[in-house]
Amino acid sequence: MDPIRAQETSERDQLWASLRALRPEIDRLAAGEFDGSDRQKLLVTVLAQIVAAEMSFRAREAGAE
C-alpha cells in the first residue's frame, strides 16, 4: 500500500471510530426521533459530509482497480 493510501485509510478509520461517541444520537436519528434542534441539524450535516466523502473514496477505489 502506498503512503498516501495508507494515510487516507488511517484517517478514515479514525473518523469512523470517532463516531462511536455520537452513537446514541445517531441511533435516535435513525429511529426517526428528529426534533429539529441545532445540534441535530449539525449532526445530520456532519453525517452527510462523511457519507459523501466515503462515497467519493469508494468511487476512486473502484476506478483504481
Predicted model as a PDB file, atoms N, CA, C, CB and O in Angstrom, pLDDT in the B-factor column:
MODEL        1                                                                  
ATOM      1  N   MET A   1       0.861  -1.176   0.000  1.00 70.00           N  
ATOM      2  CA  MET A   1       0.000   0.000   0.000  1.00 70.00           C  
ATOM      3  C   MET A   1       0.904   1.235   0.000  1.00 70.00           C  
ATOM      4  CB  MET A   1      -0.978   0.000   1.240  1.00 70.00           C  
ATOM      5  O   MET A   1       1.847   1.336   0.785  1.00 70.00           O  
ATOM      6  N   ASP A   2       0.593   2.164  -0.897  1.00 83.00           N  
ATOM      7  CA  ASP A   2       1.404   3.371  -0.979  1.00 83.00           C  
ATOM      8  C   ASP A   2       1.112   4.275   0.229  1.00 83.00           C  
ATOM      9  CB  ASP A   2       1.128   4.125  -2.311  1.00 83.00           C  
ATOM     10  O   ASP A   2       0.055   4.157   0.849  1.00 83.00           O  
ATOM     11  N   PRO A   3       2.039   5.170   0.560  1.00 88.00           N  
ATOM     12  CA  PRO A   3       1.896   6.005   1.765  1.00 88.00           C  
ATOM     13  C   PRO A   3       0.644   6.883   1.777  1.00 88.00           C  
ATOM     14  CB  PRO A   3       3.101   6.882   1.906  1.00 88.00           C  
ATOM     15  O   PRO A   3       0.029   7.061   2.828  1.00 88.00           O  
ATOM     16  N   ILE A   4       0.265   7.425   0.641  1.00 85.00           N  
ATOM     17  CA  ILE A   4      -0.918   8.289   0.586  1.00 85.00           C  
ATOM     18  C   ILE A   4      -2.176   7.471   0.872  1.00 85.00           C  
ATOM     19  CB  ILE A   4      -1.028   8.985  -0.795  1.00 85.00           C  
ATOM     20  O   ILE A   4      -3.048   7.899   1.627  1.00 85.00           O  
ATOM     21  N   ARG A   5      -2.257   6.309   0.268  1.00 82.00           N  
ATOM     22  CA  ARG A   5      -3.420   5.446   0.501  1.00 82.00           C  
ATOM     23  C   ARG A   5      -3.464   4.975   1.952  1.00 82.00           C  
ATOM     24  CB  ARG A   5      -3.392   4.232  -0.448  1.00 82.00           C  
ATOM     25  O   ARG A   5      -4.539   4.909   2.548  1.00 82.00           O  
ATOM     26  N   ALA A   6      -2.324   4.653   2.517  1.00 86.00           N  
ATOM     27  CA  ALA A   6      -2.267   4.225   3.914  1.00 86.00           C  
ATOM     28  C   ALA A   6      -2.725   5.341   4.845  1.00 86.00           C  
ATOM     29  CB  ALA A   6      -0.846   3.781   4.282  1.00 86.00           C  
ATOM     30  O   ALA A   6      -3.450   5.093   5.808  1.00 86.00           O  
ATOM     31  N   GLN A   7      -2.304   6.564   4.561  1.00 88.00           N  
ATOM     32  CA  GLN A   7      -2.716   7.695   5.387  1.00 88.00           C  
ATOM     33  C   GLN A   7      -4.216   7.934   5.256  1.00 88.00           C  
ATOM     34  CB  GLN A   7      -1.937   8.963   4.995  1.00 88.00           C  
ATOM     35  O   GLN A   7      -4.899   8.174   6.252  1.00 88.00           O  
ATOM     36  N   GLU A   8      -4.726   7.869   4.032  1.00 85.00           N  
ATOM     37  CA  GLU A   8      -6.155   8.075   3.823  1.00 85.00           C  
ATOM     38  C   GLU A   8      -6.970   7.012   4.555  1.00 85.00           C  
ATOM     39  CB  GLU A   8      -6.485   8.058   2.326  1.00 85.00           C  
ATOM     40  O   GLU A   8      -7.996   7.320   5.160  1.00 85.00           O  
ATOM     41  N   THR A   9      -6.519   5.778   4.499  1.00 85.00           N  
ATOM     42  CA  THR A   9      -7.208   4.692   5.194  1.00 85.00           C  
ATOM     43  C   THR A   9      -7.175   4.910   6.699  1.00 85.00           C  
ATOM     44  CB  THR A   9      -6.576   3.340   4.842  1.00 85.00           C  
ATOM     45  O   THR A   9      -8.176   4.695   7.383  1.00 85.00           O  
ATOM     46  N   SER A  10      -6.041   5.332   7.211  1.00 88.00           N  
ATOM     47  CA  SER A  10      -5.912   5.606   8.642  1.00 88.00           C  
ATOM     48  C   SER A  10      -6.846   6.735   9.070  1.00 88.00           C  
ATOM     49  CB  SER A  10      -4.461   5.963   8.989  1.00 88.00           C  
ATOM     50  O   SER A  10      -7.497   6.642  10.111  1.00 88.00           O  
ATOM     51  N   GLU A  11      -6.912   7.787   8.280  1.00 87.00           N  
ATOM     52  CA  GLU A  11      -7.790   8.918   8.589  1.00 87.00           C  
ATOM     53  C   GLU A  11      -9.257   8.498   8.569  1.00 87.00           C  
ATOM     54  CB  GLU A  11      -7.558  10.061   7.595  1.00 87.00           C  
ATOM     55  O   GLU A  11     -10.039   8.917   9.421  1.00 87.00           O  
ATOM     56  N   ARG A  12      -9.624   7.674   7.600  1.00 87.00           N  
ATOM     57  CA  ARG A  12     -11.000   7.185   7.528  1.00 87.00           C  
ATOM     58  C   ARG A  12     -11.331   6.331   8.749  1.00 87.00           C  
ATOM     59  CB  ARG A  12     -11.219   6.378   6.238  1.00 87.00           C  
ATOM     60  O   ARG A  12     -12.405   6.469   9.335  1.00 87.00           O  
ATOM     61  N   ASP A  13     -10.414   5.457   9.126  1.00 88.00           N  
ATOM     62  CA  ASP A  13     -10.634   4.612  10.296  1.00 88.00           C  
ATOM     63  C   ASP A  13     -10.805   5.449  11.557  1.00 88.00           C  
ATOM     64  CB  ASP A  13      -9.475   3.633  10.470  1.00 88.00           C  
ATOM     65  O   ASP A  13     -11.668   5.158  12.384  1.00 88.00           O  
ATOM     66  N   GLN A  14      -9.995   6.479  11.706  1.00 88.00           N  
ATOM     67  CA  GLN A  14     -10.094   7.357  12.877  1.00 88.00           C  
ATOM     68  C   GLN A  14     -11.426   8.106  12.876  1.00 88.00           C  
ATOM     69  CB  GLN A  14      -8.918   8.360  12.905  1.00 88.00           C  
ATOM     70  O   GLN A  14     -12.054   8.274  13.922  1.00 88.00           O  
ATOM     71  N   LEU A  15     -11.841   8.546  11.718  1.00 87.00           N  
ATOM     72  CA  LEU A  15     -13.116   9.259  11.619  1.00 87.00           C  
ATOM     73  C   LEU A  15     -14.268   8.365  12.031  1.00 87.00           C  
ATOM     74  CB  LEU A  15     -13.338   9.775  10.198  1.00 87.00           C  
ATOM     75  O   LEU A  15     -15.104   8.762  12.844  1.00 87.00           O  
ATOM     76  N   TRP A  16     -14.321   7.159  11.477  1.00 88.00           N  
ATOM     77  CA  TRP A  16     -15.411   6.248  11.815  1.00 88.00           C  
ATOM     78  C   TRP A  16     -15.362   5.889  13.298  1.00 88.00           C  
ATOM     79  CB  TRP A  16     -15.341   4.974  10.951  1.00 88.00           C  
ATOM     80  O   TRP A  16     -16.407   5.776  13.939  1.00 88.00           O  
ATOM     81  N   ALA A  17     -14.169   5.710  13.848  1.00 89.00           N  
ATOM     82  CA  ALA A  17     -14.040   5.395  15.276  1.00 89.00           C  
ATOM     83  C   ALA A  17     -14.546   6.553  16.136  1.00 89.00           C  
ATOM     84  CB  ALA A  17     -12.573   5.076  15.628  1.00 89.00           C  
ATOM     85  O   ALA A  17     -15.140   6.328  17.190  1.00 89.00           O  
ATOM     86  N   SER A  18     -14.317   7.780  15.695  1.00 89.00           N  
ATOM     87  CA  SER A  18     -14.754   8.942  16.472  1.00 89.00           C  
ATOM     88  C   SER A  18     -16.278   9.051  16.533  1.00 89.00           C  
ATOM     89  CB  SER A  18     -14.170  10.218  15.875  1.00 89.00           C  
ATOM     90  O   SER A  18     -16.819   9.684  17.440  1.00 89.00           O  
ATOM     91  N   LEU A  19     -16.965   8.442  15.580  1.00 91.00           N  
ATOM     92  CA  LEU A  19     -18.423   8.489  15.574  1.00 91.00           C  
ATOM     93  C   LEU A  19     -19.039   7.642  16.686  1.00 91.00           C  
ATOM     94  CB  LEU A  19     -18.945   8.027  14.233  1.00 91.00           C  
ATOM     95  O   LEU A  19     -20.213   7.808  17.017  1.00 91.00           O  
ATOM     96  N   ARG A  20     -18.257   6.744  17.257  1.00 93.00           N  
ATOM     97  CA  ARG A  20     -18.791   5.906  18.338  1.00 93.00           C  
ATOM     98  C   ARG A  20     -19.335   6.746  19.486  1.00 93.00           C  
ATOM     99  CB  ARG A  20     -17.710   4.961  18.859  1.00 93.00           C  
ATOM    100  O   ARG A  20     -20.332   6.378  20.109  1.00 93.00           O  
ATOM    101  N   ALA A  21     -18.696   7.855  19.764  1.00 94.00           N  
ATOM    102  CA  ALA A  21     -19.153   8.728  20.854  1.00 94.00           C  
ATOM    103  C   ALA A  21     -20.524   9.335  20.548  1.00 94.00           C  
ATOM    104  CB  ALA A  21     -18.131   9.848  21.102  1.00 94.00           C  
ATOM    105  O   ALA A  21     -21.261   9.707  21.461  1.00 94.00           O  
ATOM    106  N   LEU A  22     -20.856   9.429  19.278  1.00 95.00           N  
ATOM    107  CA  LEU A  22     -22.138  10.011  18.864  1.00 95.00           C  
ATOM    108  C   LEU A  22     -23.207   8.953  18.620  1.00 95.00           C  
ATOM    109  CB  LEU A  22     -21.950  10.838  17.608  1.00 95.00           C  
ATOM    110  O   LEU A  22     -24.317   9.283  18.202  1.00 95.00           O  
ATOM    111  N   ARG A  23     -22.890   7.699  18.872  1.00 96.00           N  
ATOM    112  CA  ARG A  23     -23.790   6.591  18.548  1.00 96.00           C  
ATOM    113  C   ARG A  23     -25.187   6.760  19.130  1.00 96.00           C  
ATOM    114  CB  ARG A  23     -23.202   5.302  19.039  1.00 96.00           C  
ATOM    115  O   ARG A  23     -26.160   6.544  18.409  1.00 96.00           O  
ATOM    116  N   PRO A  24     -25.336   7.136  20.401  1.00 96.00           N  
ATOM    117  CA  PRO A  24     -26.698   7.283  20.918  1.00 96.00           C  
ATOM    118  C   PRO A  24     -27.526   8.312  20.125  1.00 96.00           C  
ATOM    119  CB  PRO A  24     -26.646   7.689  22.386  1.00 96.00           C  
ATOM    120  O   PRO A  24     -28.707   8.091  19.855  1.00 96.00           O  
ATOM    121  N   GLU A  25     -26.899   9.424  19.761  1.00 96.00           N  
ATOM    122  CA  GLU A  25     -27.601  10.444  18.987  1.00 96.00           C  
ATOM    123  C   GLU A  25     -27.911   9.947  17.576  1.00 96.00           C  
ATOM    124  CB  GLU A  25     -26.770  11.730  18.923  1.00 96.00           C  
ATOM    125  O   GLU A  25     -28.984  10.217  17.036  1.00 96.00           O  
ATOM    126  N   ILE A  26     -26.970   9.225  16.992  1.00 96.00           N  
ATOM    127  CA  ILE A  26     -27.171   8.671  15.649  1.00 96.00           C  
ATOM    128  C   ILE A  26     -28.305   7.650  15.676  1.00 96.00           C  
ATOM    129  CB  ILE A  26     -25.865   8.017  15.117  1.00 96.00           C  
ATOM    130  O   ILE A  26     -29.140   7.619  14.772  1.00 96.00           O  
ATOM    131  N   ASP A  27     -28.332   6.816  16.714  1.00 97.00           N  
ATOM    132  CA  ASP A  27     -29.405   5.828  16.836  1.00 97.00           C  
ATOM    133  C   ASP A  27     -30.770   6.496  16.970  1.00 97.00           C  
ATOM    134  CB  ASP A  27     -29.152   4.920  18.035  1.00 97.00           C  
ATOM    135  O   ASP A  27     -31.753   6.018  16.404  1.00 97.00           O  
ATOM    136  N   ARG A  28     -30.835   7.593  17.713  1.00 97.00           N  
ATOM    137  CA  ARG A  28     -32.114   8.308  17.849  1.00 97.00           C  
ATOM    138  C   ARG A  28     -32.565   8.874  16.500  1.00 97.00           C  
ATOM    139  CB  ARG A  28     -31.991   9.450  18.889  1.00 97.00           C  
ATOM    140  O   ARG A  28     -33.743   8.798  16.151  1.00 97.00           O  
ATOM    141  N   LEU A  29     -31.623   9.437  15.748  1.00 96.00           N  
ATOM    142  CA  LEU A  29     -31.973   9.941  14.419  1.00 96.00           C  
ATOM    143  C   LEU A  29     -32.432   8.804  13.515  1.00 96.00           C  
ATOM    144  CB  LEU A  29     -30.778  10.672  13.787  1.00 96.00           C  
ATOM    145  O   LEU A  29     -33.399   8.946  12.766  1.00 96.00           O  
ATOM    146  N   ALA A  30     -31.731   7.678  13.589  1.00 96.00           N  
ATOM    147  CA  ALA A  30     -32.084   6.524  12.759  1.00 96.00           C  
ATOM    148  C   ALA A  30     -33.474   5.997  13.098  1.00 96.00           C  
ATOM    149  CB  ALA A  30     -31.049   5.411  12.930  1.00 96.00           C  
ATOM    150  O   ALA A  30     -34.147   5.415  12.247  1.00 96.00           O  
ATOM    151  N   ALA A  31     -33.901   6.201  14.337  1.00 97.00           N  
ATOM    152  CA  ALA A  31     -35.226   5.763  14.775  1.00 97.00           C  
ATOM    153  C   ALA A  31     -36.309   6.796  14.449  1.00 97.00           C  
ATOM    154  CB  ALA A  31     -35.213   5.485  16.274  1.00 97.00           C  
ATOM    155  O   ALA A  31     -37.481   6.600  14.767  1.00 97.00           O  
ATOM    156  N   GLY A  32     -35.901   7.895  13.811  1.00 97.00           N  
ATOM    157  CA  GLY A  32     -36.863   8.913  13.419  1.00 97.00           C  
ATOM    158  C   GLY A  32     -37.136   9.962  14.480  1.00 97.00           C  
ATOM    159  O   GLY A  32     -38.074  10.749  14.352  1.00 97.00           O  
ATOM    160  N   GLU A  33     -36.329   9.978  15.518  1.00 96.00           N  
ATOM    161  CA  GLU A  33     -36.509  10.955  16.594  1.00 96.00           C  
ATOM    162  C   GLU A  33     -35.782  12.246  16.231  1.00 96.00           C  
ATOM    163  CB  GLU A  33     -35.988  10.393  17.951  1.00 96.00           C  
ATOM    164  O   GLU A  33     -34.672  12.504  16.699  1.00 96.00           O  
ATOM    165  N   PHE A  34     -36.418  13.039  15.403  1.00 93.00           N  
ATOM    166  CA  PHE A  34     -35.820  14.290  14.949  1.00 93.00           C  
ATOM    167  C   PHE A  34     -36.617  15.449  15.528  1.00 93.00           C  
ATOM    168  CB  PHE A  34     -35.779  14.365  13.395  1.00 93.00           C  
ATOM    169  O   PHE A  34     -37.804  15.606  15.243  1.00 93.00           O  
ATOM    170  N   ASP A  35     -35.947  16.263  16.349  1.00 95.00           N  
ATOM    171  CA  ASP A  35     -36.646  17.386  16.977  1.00 95.00           C  
ATOM    172  C   ASP A  35     -36.293  18.728  16.339  1.00 95.00           C  
ATOM    173  CB  ASP A  35     -36.326  17.428  18.456  1.00 95.00           C  
ATOM    174  O   ASP A  35     -36.815  19.768  16.739  1.00 95.00           O  
ATOM    175  N   GLY A  36     -35.403  18.700  15.344  1.00 94.00           N  
ATOM    176  CA  GLY A  36     -35.058  19.928  14.639  1.00 94.00           C  
ATOM    177  C   GLY A  36     -34.129  20.858  15.396  1.00 94.00           C  
ATOM    178  O   GLY A  36     -33.960  22.017  15.015  1.00 94.00           O  
ATOM    179  N   SER A  37     -33.524  20.358  16.469  1.00 96.00           N  
ATOM    180  CA  SER A  37     -32.609  21.199  17.243  1.00 96.00           C  
ATOM    181  C   SER A  37     -31.365  21.527  16.412  1.00 96.00           C  
ATOM    182  CB  SER A  37     -32.206  20.495  18.567  1.00 96.00           C  
ATOM    183  O   SER A  37     -31.040  20.835  15.447  1.00 96.00           O  
ATOM    184  N   ASP A  38     -30.689  22.588  16.809  1.00 97.00           N  
ATOM    185  CA  ASP A  38     -29.453  22.969  16.111  1.00 97.00           C  
ATOM    186  C   ASP A  38     -28.430  21.834  16.175  1.00 97.00           C  
ATOM    187  CB  ASP A  38     -28.857  24.261  16.724  1.00 97.00           C  
ATOM    188  O   ASP A  38     -27.700  21.592  15.214  1.00 97.00           O  
ATOM    189  N   ARG A  39     -28.383  21.144  17.308  1.00 96.00           N  
ATOM    190  CA  ARG A  39     -27.446  20.029  17.466  1.00 96.00           C  
ATOM    191  C   ARG A  39     -27.759  18.925  16.459  1.00 96.00           C  
ATOM    192  CB  ARG A  39     -27.502  19.471  18.907  1.00 96.00           C  
ATOM    193  O   ARG A  39     -26.851  18.389  15.823  1.00 96.00           O  
ATOM    194  N   GLN A  40     -29.023  18.587  16.313  1.00 97.00           N  
ATOM    195  CA  GLN A  40     -29.385  17.550  15.352  1.00 97.00           C  
ATOM    196  C   GLN A  40     -29.120  17.995  13.921  1.00 97.00           C  
ATOM    197  CB  GLN A  40     -30.849  17.170  15.513  1.00 97.00           C  
ATOM    198  O   GLN A  40     -28.673  17.194  13.101  1.00 97.00           O  
ATOM    199  N   LYS A  41     -29.384  19.241  13.613  1.00 96.00           N  
ATOM    200  CA  LYS A  41     -29.095  19.747  12.269  1.00 96.00           C  
ATOM    201  C   LYS A  41     -27.604  19.646  11.970  1.00 96.00           C  
ATOM    202  CB  LYS A  41     -29.569  21.205  12.124  1.00 96.00           C  
ATOM    203  O   LYS A  41     -27.210  19.261  10.869  1.00 96.00           O  
ATOM    204  N   LEU A  42     -26.785  19.990  12.947  1.00 95.00           N  
ATOM    205  CA  LEU A  42     -25.338  19.889  12.779  1.00 95.00           C  
ATOM    206  C   LEU A  42     -24.906  18.441  12.592  1.00 95.00           C  
ATOM    207  CB  LEU A  42     -24.618  20.499  13.981  1.00 95.00           C  
ATOM    208  O   LEU A  42     -24.073  18.142  11.736  1.00 95.00           O  
ATOM    209  N   LEU A  43     -25.475  17.543  13.394  1.00 95.00           N  
ATOM    210  CA  LEU A  43     -25.132  16.130  13.291  1.00 95.00           C  
ATOM    211  C   LEU A  43     -25.517  15.565  11.926  1.00 95.00           C  
ATOM    212  CB  LEU A  43     -25.819  15.336  14.400  1.00 95.00           C  
ATOM    213  O   LEU A  43     -24.750  14.812  11.325  1.00 95.00           O  
ATOM    214  N   VAL A  44     -26.699  15.927  11.438  1.00 96.00           N  
ATOM    215  CA  VAL A  44     -27.128  15.463  10.115  1.00 96.00           C  
ATOM    216  C   VAL A  44     -26.178  15.991   9.035  1.00 96.00           C  
ATOM    217  CB  VAL A  44     -28.583  15.917   9.824  1.00 96.00           C  
ATOM    218  O   VAL A  44     -25.838  15.265   8.100  1.00 96.00           O  
ATOM    219  N   THR A  45     -25.759  17.230   9.159  1.00 94.00           N  
ATOM    220  CA  THR A  45     -24.822  17.810   8.194  1.00 94.00           C  
ATOM    221  C   THR A  45     -23.488  17.070   8.226  1.00 94.00           C  
ATOM    222  CB  THR A  45     -24.605  19.307   8.483  1.00 94.00           C  
ATOM    223  O   THR A  45     -22.933  16.736   7.179  1.00 94.00           O  
ATOM    224  N   VAL A  46     -22.982  16.817   9.417  1.00 91.00           N  
ATOM    225  CA  VAL A  46     -21.704  16.103   9.560  1.00 91.00           C  
ATOM    226  C   VAL A  46     -21.816  14.693   8.978  1.00 91.00           C  
ATOM    227  CB  VAL A  46     -21.277  16.035  11.052  1.00 91.00           C  
ATOM    228  O   VAL A  46     -20.931  14.250   8.245  1.00 91.00           O  
ATOM    229  N   LEU A  47     -22.897  13.993   9.302  1.00 93.00           N  
ATOM    230  CA  LEU A  47     -23.084  12.641   8.777  1.00 93.00           C  
ATOM    231  C   LEU A  47     -23.183  12.647   7.254  1.00 93.00           C  
ATOM    232  CB  LEU A  47     -24.339  12.006   9.382  1.00 93.00           C  
ATOM    233  O   LEU A  47     -22.642  11.757   6.598  1.00 93.00           O  
ATOM    234  N   ALA A  48     -23.860  13.627   6.688  1.00 93.00           N  
ATOM    235  CA  ALA A  48     -23.963  13.730   5.234  1.00 93.00           C  
ATOM    236  C   ALA A  48     -22.589  13.974   4.607  1.00 93.00           C  
ATOM    237  CB  ALA A  48     -24.934  14.858   4.844  1.00 93.00           C  
ATOM    238  O   ALA A  48     -22.278  13.412   3.557  1.00 93.00           O  
ATOM    239  N   GLN A  49     -21.774  14.802   5.240  1.00 90.00           N  
ATOM    240  CA  GLN A  49     -20.429  15.059   4.724  1.00 90.00           C  
ATOM    241  C   GLN A  49     -19.580  13.791   4.777  1.00 90.00           C  
ATOM    242  CB  GLN A  49     -19.750  16.186   5.523  1.00 90.00           C  
ATOM    243  O   GLN A  49     -18.810  13.509   3.858  1.00 90.00           O  
ATOM    244  N   ILE A  50     -19.727  13.035   5.853  1.00 89.00           N  
ATOM    245  CA  ILE A  50     -18.969  11.789   5.988  1.00 89.00           C  
ATOM    246  C   ILE A  50     -19.399  10.783   4.929  1.00 89.00           C  
ATOM    247  CB  ILE A  50     -19.155  11.191   7.395  1.00 89.00           C  
ATOM    248  O   ILE A  50     -18.559  10.133   4.306  1.00 89.00           O  
ATOM    249  N   VAL A  51     -20.694  10.657   4.729  1.00 91.00           N  
ATOM    250  CA  VAL A  51     -21.197   9.723   3.716  1.00 91.00           C  
ATOM    251  C   VAL A  51     -20.724  10.146   2.328  1.00 91.00           C  
ATOM    252  CB  VAL A  51     -22.744   9.650   3.758  1.00 91.00           C  
ATOM    253  O   VAL A  51     -20.305   9.302   1.537  1.00 91.00           O  
ATOM    254  N   ALA A  52     -20.785  11.432   2.026  1.00 91.00           N  
ATOM    255  CA  ALA A  52     -20.332  11.920   0.713  1.00 91.00           C  
ATOM    256  C   ALA A  52     -18.842  11.641   0.517  1.00 91.00           C  
ATOM    257  CB  ALA A  52     -20.610  13.436   0.570  1.00 91.00           C  
ATOM    258  O   ALA A  52     -18.426  11.225  -0.564  1.00 91.00           O  
ATOM    259  N   ALA A  53     -18.045  11.867   1.552  1.00 87.00           N  
ATOM    260  CA  ALA A  53     -16.603  11.602   1.457  1.00 87.00           C  
ATOM    261  C   ALA A  53     -16.341  10.109   1.265  1.00 87.00           C  
ATOM    262  CB  ALA A  53     -15.872  12.111   2.720  1.00 87.00           C  
ATOM    263  O   ALA A  53     -15.471   9.726   0.483  1.00 87.00           O  
ATOM    264  N   GLU A  54     -17.087   9.274   1.972  1.00 88.00           N  
ATOM    265  CA  GLU A  54     -16.920   7.824   1.835  1.00 88.00           C  
ATOM    266  C   GLU A  54     -17.307   7.374   0.429  1.00 88.00           C  
ATOM    267  CB  GLU A  54     -17.768   7.077   2.887  1.00 88.00           C  
ATOM    268  O   GLU A  54     -16.631   6.534  -0.165  1.00 88.00           O  
ATOM    269  N   MET A  55     -18.390   7.932  -0.100  1.00 91.00           N  
ATOM    270  CA  MET A  55     -18.799   7.574  -1.460  1.00 91.00           C  
ATOM    271  C   MET A  55     -17.747   7.990  -2.478  1.00 91.00           C  
ATOM    272  CB  MET A  55     -20.143   8.223  -1.802  1.00 91.00           C  
ATOM    273  O   MET A  55     -17.479   7.250  -3.425  1.00 91.00           O  
ATOM    274  N   SER A  56     -17.148   9.160  -2.296  1.00 88.00           N  
ATOM    275  CA  SER A  56     -16.082   9.619  -3.190  1.00 88.00           C  
ATOM    276  C   SER A  56     -14.876   8.703  -3.096  1.00 88.00           C  
ATOM    277  CB  SER A  56     -15.676  11.060  -2.856  1.00 88.00           C  
ATOM    278  O   SER A  56     -14.276   8.345  -4.110  1.00 88.00           O  
ATOM    279  N   PHE A  57     -14.523   8.323  -1.869  1.00 85.00           N  
ATOM    280  CA  PHE A  57     -13.387   7.420  -1.671  1.00 85.00           C  
ATOM    281  C   PHE A  57     -13.632   6.099  -2.393  1.00 85.00           C  
ATOM    282  CB  PHE A  57     -13.142   7.173  -0.165  1.00 85.00           C  
ATOM    283  O   PHE A  57     -12.763   5.600  -3.108  1.00 85.00           O  
ATOM    284  N   ARG A  58     -14.816   5.545  -2.199  1.00 87.00           N  
ATOM    285  CA  ARG A  58     -15.120   4.252  -2.823  1.00 87.00           C  
ATOM    286  C   ARG A  58     -15.154   4.352  -4.356  1.00 87.00           C  
ATOM    287  CB  ARG A  58     -16.465   3.722  -2.306  1.00 87.00           C  
ATOM    288  O   ARG A  58     -14.766   3.408  -5.044  1.00 87.00           O  
ATOM    289  N   ALA A  59     -15.606   5.466  -4.880  1.00 91.00           N  
ATOM    290  CA  ALA A  59     -15.605   5.671  -6.328  1.00 91.00           C  
ATOM    291  C   ALA A  59     -14.174   5.724  -6.855  1.00 91.00           C  
ATOM    292  CB  ALA A  59     -16.360   6.966  -6.693  1.00 91.00           C  
ATOM    293  O   ALA A  59     -13.867   5.157  -7.904  1.00 91.00           O  
ATOM    294  N   ARG A  60     -13.301   6.414  -6.115  1.00 84.00           N  
ATOM    295  CA  ARG A  60     -11.880   6.477  -6.517  1.00 84.00           C  
ATOM    296  C   ARG A  60     -11.260   5.088  -6.442  1.00 84.00           C  
ATOM    297  CB  ARG A  60     -11.086   7.471  -5.613  1.00 84.00           C  
ATOM    298  O   ARG A  60     -10.503   4.697  -7.330  1.00 84.00           O  
ATOM    299  N   GLU A  61     -11.576   4.344  -5.391  1.00 83.00           N  
ATOM    300  CA  GLU A  61     -11.035   2.982  -5.237  1.00 83.00           C  
ATOM    301  C   GLU A  61     -11.500   2.092  -6.377  1.00 83.00           C  
ATOM    302  CB  GLU A  61     -11.462   2.371  -3.884  1.00 83.00           C  
ATOM    303  O   GLU A  61     -10.717   1.304  -6.908  1.00 83.00           O  
ATOM    304  N   ALA A  62     -12.755   2.209  -6.755  1.00 87.00           N  
ATOM    305  CA  ALA A  62     -13.291   1.395  -7.847  1.00 87.00           C  
ATOM    306  C   ALA A  62     -12.622   1.761  -9.164  1.00 87.00           C  
ATOM    307  CB  ALA A  62     -14.814   1.570  -7.958  1.00 87.00           C  
ATOM    308  O   ALA A  62     -12.392   0.892 -10.005  1.00 87.00           O  
ATOM    309  N   GLY A  63     -12.314   3.025  -9.347  1.00 84.00           N  
ATOM    310  CA  GLY A  63     -11.647   3.471 -10.563  1.00 84.00           C  
ATOM    311  C   GLY A  63     -10.190   3.052 -10.633  1.00 84.00           C  
ATOM    312  O   GLY A  63      -9.615   2.955 -11.717  1.00 84.00           O  
ATOM    313  N   ALA A  64      -9.590   2.802  -9.465  1.00 70.00           N  
ATOM    314  CA  ALA A  64      -8.174   2.431  -9.406  1.00 70.00           C  
ATOM    315  C   ALA A  64      -7.957   0.952  -9.682  1.00 70.00           C  
ATOM    316  CB  ALA A  64      -7.597   2.785  -8.050  1.00 70.00           C  
ATOM    317  O   ALA A  64      -6.830   0.520  -9.925  1.00 70.00           O  
ATOM    318  N   GLU A  65      -9.030   0.177  -9.643  1.00 62.00           N  
ATOM    319  CA  GLU A  65      -8.884  -1.279  -9.838  1.00 62.00           C  
ATOM    320  C   GLU A  65      -8.735  -1.637 -11.282  1.00 62.00           C  
ATOM    321  CB  GLU A  65     -10.067  -2.019  -9.264  1.00 62.00           C  
ATOM    322  O   GLU A  65      -8.603  -2.814 -11.616  1.00 62.00           O  
TER     323      GLU A  65                                                      
ENDMDL                                                                          
END                                                                             
